């Protein structure tokens, strides 16, 4: 198991322990501009993409925003400290733009 896989499992365990809704995992997103991207965690009802690791390609984030999705890019330190869980929780309870 890679370090990234271990961190994703750790984050998923944190999400479950906190009682947050379970995300869909490893979801392929086809953007209106023709890009095809895979996101680590997705909450469709909250229009939230979450990805762990070094910076995502800027175009992927731009495509997601253009399609009305929110994007949270996380570092390993954020997962280890619990800051990732806090950020996810905050975004899950905040309606996406246009739904407020």
N, C-alpha and C positions, 0 to 999 in steps of 0.2 A: 504494500500500500504506500502511495506517495504521501508526502507531507500535506499536499493540497487535499487529497482524498481524506486524510485523517482529520484535517481542520473542518472539512465540509461535514463529516460525520459528527464532529464535536458541536458544530453550530446547529445541526439538525437535532441533536440531543438536547441542546439548550432551548431550542424552540419548543420541543415537545414538553420538556420539564416546566417551562413557563406557561404551558397551556395555550400557546398561540396556535392559530390555524396552521395546519400542515401545508407546506408549499408543494407545488409540482416540481420535480427535479429534472435537470438536464433537458430543458425544453428548447426546441428549435423554433426560432422566430423568423418569419419571412416578412421583411419590411416592404413598404410600398415602393421603395427605391430599388428593390431587387436584391438587397443584401439578405443573406441567410446567416443567422447568428444563433449560438447555443448559450443559454443562460443557466447558471447553476441552480437557482431557485426562482420560482415564479408564483406570484399570487394574482391570478387573473382578476378576481373581484376587486382587488385593491389597485390593479394596473401597476404592479410593482415587479421589477426585475432586480435580482440580487446576484452579484458575481464576486467571487473571491480570487484574489491573485493580483499579479502586476497589472498595471493599467490596461484597460480594455481599449481596443481600437476606437479612436474618436468617432469614426463613422458609425460604429455599432451603437454608441450612446446617442448620437444625433438621430439616427434612424428610429430608435426607441422613443425618444422625446417627440419627434415629428408625428409618430403614430399615437401620441397621447399617453405614453407609459412613463412611469418614474423609474429611475435607475439608482441603485445603491451599490457602489463599488467598495469592497471591503479588503482590509489587509489582515494578515495573520495575527498581528498584534491586537487588532480590534476584536477578533474572535476570541483569542485567549483571555482578554481582559473583561469580556462581557459587553463591551461597547457596541459590538455588532448587534447583539440581541436588543439592546436599548433602542438603537436606531431603527431596527426592523419593527419593533413594537410601536414606536412613535408613528411610523409611516402606515402601519396597518390600521391604526385608529384615526388617521387623518384622511379625509376623503381626497381622491385625486382631483387635480384642478378641473374645474367645470362641473363638479358634482357637489360643490360645497353649499 
